Structures are given as structure tokens and as C-alpha cells.
Amino acid sequence: MRRLALAAVLAVVAAGCGSSSASQAGRATVWVTRDRGAEVLHVGQVPAGTSAMRALQRVAKVKTRFGGRYVRAVDGLEEQGRRAWFYYVNGYLAERGSADYRLRTGDVEWWDYRAWRDPLEDPVVVGSFPQPFLNGYGGTRRPAVVVSADPASARAVARRLHARVLAPGAAVPAGANVLSLGTGGSRATIGFVDSTAPGSAVRLSFRGDPRVLLRRWPFRFRYEVGG
């Protein structure tokens, strides 16, 4: 019993120390929406180092189950049938319980209440841009490239993403996130390059004026726009 008690105390202290040091590094953002971002319910800031669950509880009224590790309802919107709460970190559908994910400086945590057919559908979404290019997932950030036939217009975007500019058809480094710029309308789609696991390399295709990427992302809170 003494060993168990000591282990419990050490676990609490270690968790507290980790949260404190991380929170000094900056802030993370929390979004709460419904129906694939159609309605925005909350936007807030939390200290880095906060768990995704605790971050949600800071900005909304939350009901949980399974010992506080699973979100059942937010602001009265309760899981029922094939409508439930899903959360994303930096555009990736998270693969772990929200109590187990620690936010880092600059992370975007996004909770969305929606209908689903397959719980793993929509594994990566466009609405968190410039994530996942800036922060990645789980503290791992991938190299990035911007592919454009107009290098001059792509350079400012590439600087924001800490990325290289490549011409269409050029070899893309293995494991890199890719932003593909083009013309014709205003569309944005995203998908995985290879693996579909959270944190894997993604390809985001944007059709429109790249200067809007330096102002405000027009597809904020959206899963995908166009095709």
C-alpha cells in the first residue's frame, strides 16, 4: 500500500511539473464547433501543457464518462446515436484520449459535434491551417514544401510555414508536408501523402490567391472546400 501511495504521489507531482514548465512556454487555442464547423460555439486560449480534456473544460461546460476520460456532452449537446464529439489537434483527428494529450505552444485543439458513418472518417481537415505545417502532432513537426508554378508569389507563404519552394514536378523530400498552390476559384482540400496515422505527412491543395494565406485563412473551421 505504501508503494502504491508513493507511486500515486510521484505521478501527480510529475504531471504537475510537466504542466507548469510547458505552460510557461506559451498558449494553445481551443475551438468548439458543431456540424463540421458550421456553427462556432467557443474560441479560447489555454496555457500550453494543459491536457486536451482540461482545455475543453476551461472554455465550456463538459459532461464526461469512463472516469472523466471520455466527453459525453458539451454545453448540453450530448452524444446520441451517430452524433458525437470528435477532437482534432492541428488538423489531425486525435488517436488518443483527450486526457492523455498535452497541448504545446501554438497548438490548435478543435472539438466538433457531428454525425458520423465511420468514426475514423475525416482523419485530417483543412480548417486549422497553417496547422499542421507549423506544429505537427504530438510535438513532432515535419519538414514542409510549397509547390507552385509562381515561385515569387509562393515565397512569402513558404516563409510563414518555414518551408521550401518547389516547382511542379520537382522531387518532394520523403515525409514532408506539401502545400500545393494553384489558380482557379477558391478551393482547399487535404489528404495524407501515405500513412493515415495522426502526424503523418499531408498534402494541402489550395486554389486561389495565395496572399489570403498571409491574412486570414478563409476556410477556418471547415473540413474541406471544393474538390
N, C-alpha and C positions, 0 to 999 in steps of 0.2 A: 504494500500500500504506500509506504513512504517513497519507494522508487517511482510509482505511478504519479504520486502527488508532485514530486520534484520534477518529473518529466513534463507534467502539465504546466507548472510554473515557468519552466525554462521555455516551453513552446510559446507561452503568452508573451514573455519578455522578448524573445527573439522576434516575434511578429511585430511587437510594438516598436522595437529598434529599427526594423526594416522599414516600417511605415514612416517613422519620424525622419530618417535620413533621406528617404525618397521624396517626402513631402517638401523638404527644403529645396528640392531641385526645381519646383515649378508647379504648374497646374495642368489638369486634364479637363476635357469638355464632355458633358453628358447631354445627349438628346433623348427625348421621349416622344414618339410619334405613334400614329395608327394607320393601318391600311396602306402599307408600303410608303409611308411618308406623306400621305395625302393631307393629314392633319397633324400639326405640330402642337404637342401638349406642354412640353417643358424644354428649356435650354438653360444649362447651368454650368458652373465651374466648380471643380473639387480639387483638393490637394493631390498631387502625384503621390503614389504609394498607397492610395485608397483602393480597396477591393472594388470590383465592378458592382457587386451587390450593395456595398455600403454607399458607393457613389450614387446609385439609383435611389437609395433611401434618403439621401441628403436632399434630393430635388423633388421627390414625390412620395405619396403615401402607398406603402407596399405591404401586401399580404404574401406570406411565404408558406411553404410546407417542406417536409423532409428535413426537419431540424433547422429551418431557416436557410436552406441551400437551394431552394427552387422557387422562382417567382410564380405565384398563383394569380395575383391581381395587382394592378397599379391604378390608383385613383378610381377604384370601383370597377375598372374594366377587367373582368375575370375570365380566366381560361374556361372555355366551354366548347365541347365538340371539337371541331377542327379550326378553332380560333385560339391562338395562344400568343404568349410573349416570346420574342426571339431577340438576342442581342448580338451586335457586331462590335468589333474593335478595329478601328482604322479601315473599315470596309469589309473585313473578313467576318463571316459567321463564326462565332466562337465555338470551340470544340470542348470547352471545359466549363464547369460550374462557375457562375459569376462570383461566388465567394472565394474562388481559387485564383481569379485573375487579378493581378495587381497592375493598376494603371501607371504609366510612365508619363513624364513631362511631354505635353503636346498630343497625347493620345485622344482619340475621339471615340467615346463609348456611345453606342446608339441602340436604344431599345425600341422595338416596333411591335405593335399588336396587330396581328393579321391572320387571315385564313391561310391554310396550307394543305397541299396534297401530299407532299413528301417533306418531312421535317428538314431534310438536307437540301431542299431547293433554294435557289438564290444564294449560293455559298459566298459570293463576293458581289459588291454593289458599287455603283459609281458615286453615290451621294456624298461620301466623306472626302472626296478629293480636296486637297492634294495628298491625302492618305489613299492608299498605303505607301505611297512613294517616300514620304518623309520619315515615318516611324516604323513601318512594317508591322510585325506581330510578335508578341512575347519578348520584346527587346531586341529582336533581330531585324535589321534593316538591310534590304537587298540593294545592290547597285542598280542604277537606272539609266535608261537611254530615252531620248526623244527622237523619233523618226519623222523626218519632214523633208519635202521637196524644196522647201524655202528655208534654208538654214538661218537666214537673217531674222526671220520672224520667230524662229524657234529658240533662239539663244536665251532670251530673257526668261522664257518658261523653263528652259533647262537649268539656268542658274538657280531658279527658285527650288527646283527639285534636286539640286546637286547632281545633275545628270549630264551625260554626254549627248551631243547631237550627231545623229547618223543619217545618211541619205537612204532613201528607199532601196531595198535590196542588199544593203550592207549587212555583214555578219553581226548578229546581236550576241553579246557575251552570254555564256551559259548562266542561267539562274538570275538574269536581270529582269527587273520590271520594265515594261515598254509602254511609252505614251506615243501613240501614232496620231499625227496631226494631218488633217486634210481639209478640203473645201467642200462646199455644197450643203446648205442647210445648217441646222443646229442639232446635232445628234451626239449621243455618248453611249457607248456600250463597253462592257468589260467582261473578261473571261480569263481563265487560267491558261498559262502557256503550256503546262504539262500536268503536274500533280494538282489535285483539287484540295489538298490539305490547307488549313489556315496558315498563312505566312508564305505560301508558295508564290512563285513568280506570276505576275498578272500582265495582261495586255489591255490597256485602256485606249479605245479609239475615239477621237473627238473630231467632229466635222463642224467647222465654223471658224470664227475669228479667234485666233489664239490669244489676242490681247485680253479677252474676257477672263482667261485663266489667271491673269495677273490682278484682276479686280476682284469680282465675287463669282464664285462657281455658280453658274446658272441652274445646275441640276442638284443643288443641295437638297438633302433628304429624299432623293429619288433613287430607285433601284437601278433603272436602266431607261434610256430615252432613245427611241429610234431603233434601227436595225442595221 
